[in-house]
Amino acid sequence: MKAFKSELGELSTARLLQVSMDGPNVNFRFLNYLKVALKNESPGSPVLLDLGSCGIHTVHNSFKAGAQATGWLLIEFLRGIYNTFKDVPARRSDYTFFSESEVFPMKFCGVRWLENDIVAERAIKIVPNL
């Protein structure tokens, strides 16, 4: 806690929104100390946004839940168009010949939702050719 406060320097802890961590129990203990310290330092300030042990996992899962809530079968579509051309040279050749495009679908990753933006952009670009 001392090291954290010394690194903050003159920055106001009253405007602190969230502290990211990678999960070990020491991080939970630090977070508890920090919450108590913030409550004591500035009683009227907003509380920390607690995203759990790893904020990035929470955000990834939020994007996944949002995509599933649409009912669009987005995961199946992105995986399907990638697998259509994966390891099938004849299909890739036919696609290139008929579409006159060398742009192919990219691999979709079901656990790294924030990195799938380029996969979705590529799919949007090639849908007319499909």
N, C-alpha and C positions, 0 to 999 in steps of 0.2 A: 504494500500500500504506500509505503514511503517512497519507493522508487517511482511508482505511478504518479504520485503528486509532484515529485521533483521534476519529472519529465513534462508534466503539464505546464510547469512554469507559471506564467501569468494568465494562462487561459482560465476562463471561468467554468467551474464545474456545474454551475446552475444551468448551463446550456448543453450539457452533455446528454446525448440522446440514447446511445447504445454502445456497449463495449463488446467487441467480438472476441471469441475464444474458440479453442479447438477441442474442448471437452474434458480434459482431466479434472479430477476432483479439486485440485488446488485452484482452478479457475472458478468453481462454484463458491469456494470459500472467499476468494477475492471479491467476487460479485456481491456476496452478502455483506462483507465489510464495506464495500463501496456504497451500497444502498443505505446502510446505517449512517455512514459519514455524510452522504448527500442530504439525508433527512435532517441531520443535526446542523449542517452548515447553512442550508437554505430551506426552511420548513415549508414555504409556499410554492416551491419550484416543482415542475412536473417530475414524475418518477421516471426511472430508466425504462426503456423499451426492452423487455426481456424476451429474446428470441430463442431461448433455450441454450443448449450447450454449443451449438454451432449455427450462427445466423445464416450462413450461406445455404445450409441444408434446408432451413426453414423457407428461405426464399425460393429455392429450387422446387420444393414441394408445393409452394403456393402457385407457382406457374403450372405445375403438373395438374393440380386440382382445378385450376381455371380452365385449362385445355380440356380436361375430362368433363367439366360441367357444361361445356358447349354442346356435347353430344355429337361432335363432328367426326369422330374416329380419326383424329389427327395423327395420333401415334401410329396406328395401323397404316394409314396412307403414306406417311413419310418413310416408315420402314419398308413398306411394300414397293414403292418406286425405287428405293435403293437396291433392294434384293432382286428386283426384276432384271437389273443389268449387272449385278455382281457375279463374277465368275462365269459369265455367258458371253463370250466374244462374238458369237453370231448375232445375238440380239443387239449388242452394242453396235455392230457393223450395220445392221438393218436400220437401227435408229439414226445413226449418223448419215446413212444414205438418204433416207426418206425425209428427215427433218433438216438436213444440211446444217446440223449443229453438233459441235464437239463438247457441249456442256451436258454433264450427267448429274444425276442426283447425288447428294452427299449423305454420309452415314449419320443417322439420327441416334442420339444417346439419351436413353430414358432416365438417367440420373443427373445429368448436367444440363438442366433446362435452360439456364442462362446462356449457354454456349450454342444452343440450337437455333439462334436467330439467323445465322448464315445458311443453315440447312433449310429453314423455312423460306428465306429469300430465294435460294436456288430453286426450290420446288415451285415457287410462284413464277419464276422466270421460265421454267421448262414445261409447265402444265400445257400450254398451247401446243407444244410439240408432241406431247404424249397422246 
